[in-house]
Structures are given as C-alpha cells and as structure tokens.
Amino acid sequence: MTFFVQDLSFGYGSDPVFSGVGFELPPGCVCGVLGVNGAGKSTLLKCLIRILTPSCGEVHLNGRDLRRMPRRQLSRHVAYVPQSSGAQLLSVFDTVLLGRKPYITWAPSRKDLAMVEKILVTMHLDHLALRPAGSLSGGELQKVTIARALAQEPELLLMDEPTSSLDLKNQMAVMDRMSEVVASQGLTAVVSMHDLNLAFRHADYFLLLNNGTMEAFCSRDEVTPEMIRKVYGLPVALERVRGHTVVVPLDSHQATVAMGPSLVKAG
Ligand SMILES: Nc1ncnc2c1ncn2[C@@H]1O[C@H](COP(=O)(O)OP(=O)(O)OP(=O)(O)O)[C@@H](O)[C@H]1O
C-alpha cells in the first residue's frame, strides 16, 4: 500500500513548471517538498489533488488511480491544506465540520460532531469553537485549516507550507500532531516547506525541486550539503545538535574550507 507518482509534468500554458517528477512513499511517512520560491512546490501539490491537471503522469494511492477517481470519493481519500484560505464566514466548529462533508449525506452524525470536538481539543482550538473563522489570527486560522483536513480522515494529506504563519511553539505543536496522526493512522503526508530544520525534524523523505526537475528524492539520511547547495545556491553544513540535523549556511571562507575552492567557485 503506497502513494505512487510517475513522470508527472505540468506547465501554465506554454511555461513548463516541472517535468519527470516521480516518487513512491510507504504509508506512515512524511515527505517534505523543498525548493526555492517559484520552484513549483504548490503547483505539484495542486496537481496531486487535481486542482490542476498535469500534462502527463500517473498518480496512484493504495492501488487506486487518483486521476480518474470521482471528486467525492477523492475527498474521502485525500485532504489538502492550501497556503491560504479565503474569506471565512463560518464558525471554527463549522469550518472543521466541513472536513466531514464527504461522509455526510443529510445531517452530521453524532460521530461527525464528536470527531470535530475531539480534534478541536487536541489542536487546542476548542476555546475558539464559536468564533467566526474570519476573525482569527493568521496562525489560528492555519491551525483550523489543518484541523479540517484531519477531520476528513484522509489516507493522503497534502499540506502547502502549513507552518508559515505559526510561531515557534505552534510550529512544533502542529508538526508533532501531524507526525503523530501520520504514524498512528498509517497515512502519507506530502508537505511543502521552506524551513529546512523543520523538514529535517519531521520529514522522513525529501523531494527537492530545482529548475523544473526533481533534483533528488531520498530519505532524510541521504540528504547531502551538496544537494542543498545545488537547490538553494548556498553552501551549507549539516550539523547534529542534540540528536537533530541542523542546516547551517556557510560564509564564503567556511565554504572554501568545507568544500574546497573549486566547488565553491562552481556555485
Ligand atoms: N496561476 C498561474 N499562472 C501562471 N503561472 C503561475 C501560476 N501560479 C504559479 N505560477 C508560476 O509557476 C511557478 C511555480 O509556482 P509555485 O507557486 O508552484 O511555486 P512554489 O515553489 O510553491 O513557490 P513559493 O515557495 O514562493 O510558494 C512560478 O514561476 C509561478 O510564477
């Protein structure tokens, strides 16, 4: 049972964004999608959830072809957390309840309501339950959007920079919660990220986009400073601090010492 993507390509009109993207993920793991601004991270996630239609490629989840799945069924299997949510008129409770929509035929069941309550409590959002979602801070709203995705009980969770508006404590809380859910429910998460340290902490696999191609797809342990330098155009060292890998950008002198003059020049 896996999430399997093969030879995916997409362009806006005649402008290609990426081509030849392919990877395979087992259940119970998190894949961080990384790359510079404009590399195509959001576009890739939108292709996976069919907001955008790739020009070619295969997308299969646990043996099912996601490109041909009816929309309602798709939303039972895949949840998507966009980079920003539009105007929010509903209460926080009702916004999270929307995540149950693919399962509700007429009115929400007791199970639906209980699940929303539980998620609000575990995400520390219960005190905001009756507030209009539109009146929340950016970070609070981001947590509500993630709570709605979890209420969907997906097999595949796609998140576009889910911690971009969150303070340090909430970044850790949200990513820890995501890791817990991914591990305990055996789902697969594909998460676009800018924070490399957060990625090293929470992603089992890295997908690095660079200049319209997939620079690398590998496990966290296989990521090298050279891969990061190629993608971000910046020499880095990977250090271990208290059991975690930390990315340290190098100045030109440190880079020369670490990599030798020819590699630094090659930039
Ligand atoms: N609707 C659109 N029409 C045309 N081009 C677009 C559209 N949306 C995005 N692009 C372009 O596609 C490329 C990839 O954009 P995308 O938003 O996927 O990048 P990203 O890696 O998520 O960037 P960021 O890290 O800044 O969020 C960029 O060059 C962007 O300008």
The ligand as an SDF file (V2000), in Angstrom:
LIG
                    3D

 31 33  0  0  0  0  0  0  0  0999 V2000
   -1.8440   30.6830  -11.9960 N   0  0  0  0  0  0  0  0  0  0  0  0
   -0.6200   30.7720  -12.5190 C   0  0  0  0  0  0  0  0  0  0  0  0
   -0.4210   31.1530  -13.8040 N   0  0  0  0  0  0  0  0  0  0  0  0
    0.8110   31.2230  -14.3470 C   0  0  0  0  0  0  0  0  0  0  0  0
    1.9440   30.9310  -13.6730 N   0  0  0  0  0  0  0  0  0  0  0  0
    1.8100   30.5570  -12.3900 C   0  0  0  0  0  0  0  0  0  0  0  0
    0.5280   30.4450  -11.7490 C   0  0  0  0  0  0  0  0  0  0  0  0
    0.7230   30.0360  -10.4610 N   0  0  0  0  0  0  0  0  0  0  0  0
    2.0540   29.9000  -10.3170 C   0  0  0  0  0  0  0  0  0  0  0  0
    2.7050   30.1950  -11.4520 N   0  0  0  0  0  0  0  0  0  0  0  0
    4.1700   30.1410  -11.6920 C   0  0  0  0  0  0  0  0  0  0  0  0
    4.5630   28.7800  -11.5770 O   0  0  0  0  0  0  0  0  0  0  0  0
    5.8350   28.6920  -10.9230 C   0  0  0  0  0  0  0  0  0  0  0  0
    5.7160   27.7840   -9.6990 C   0  0  0  0  0  0  0  0  0  0  0  0
    4.9000   28.4470   -8.7460 O   0  0  0  0  0  0  0  0  0  0  0  0
    4.5580   27.7470   -7.3450 P   0  0  0  0  0  0  0  0  0  0  0  0
    3.5910   28.6420   -6.6320 O   0  0  0  0  0  0  0  0  0  0  0  0
    4.1610   26.3510   -7.5710 O   0  0  0  0  0  0  0  0  0  0  0  0
    5.9950   27.7810   -6.6560 O   0  0  0  0  0  0  0  0  0  0  0  0
    6.3740   27.4780   -5.1350 P   0  0  0  0  0  0  0  0  0  0  0  0
    7.5860   26.6170   -5.1750 O   0  0  0  0  0  0  0  0  0  0  0  0
    5.2050   26.9550   -4.3780 O   0  0  0  0  0  0  0  0  0  0  0  0
    6.7560   28.9390   -4.6530 O   0  0  0  0  0  0  0  0  0  0  0  0
    6.7520   29.6190   -3.1680 P   0  0  0  0  0  0  0  0  0  0  0  0
    7.8290   28.9180   -2.3880 O   0  0  0  0  0  0  0  0  0  0  0  0
    7.1230   31.0350   -3.4610 O   0  0  0  0  0  0  0  0  0  0  0  0
    5.3850   29.4520   -2.5810 O   0  0  0  0  0  0  0  0  0  0  0  0
    6.2480   30.1140  -10.6120 C   0  0  0  0  0  0  0  0  0  0  0  0
    7.1130   30.5660  -11.6240 O   0  0  0  0  0  0  0  0  0  0  0  0
    4.9440   30.8820  -10.6380 C   0  0  0  0  0  0  0  0  0  0  0  0
    5.1550   32.2360  -11.0390 O   0  0  0  0  0  0  0  0  0  0  0  0
  1  2  1  0
  2  3  1  0
  2  7  2  0
  3  4  2  0
  4  5  1  0
  5  6  2  0
  6  7  1  0
  6 10  1  0
  7  8  1  0
  8  9  2  0
  9 10  1  0
 10 11  1  0
 11 12  1  0
 11 30  1  0
 12 13  1  0
 13 14  1  0
 13 28  1  0
 14 15  1  0
 15 16  1  0
 16 17  2  0
 16 18  1  0
 16 19  1  0
 19 20  1  0
 20 21  2  0
 20 22  1  0
 20 23  1  0
 23 24  1  0
 24 25  2  0
 24 26  1  0
 24 27  1  0
 28 29  1  0
 28 30  1  0
 30 31  1  0
M  END
$$$$
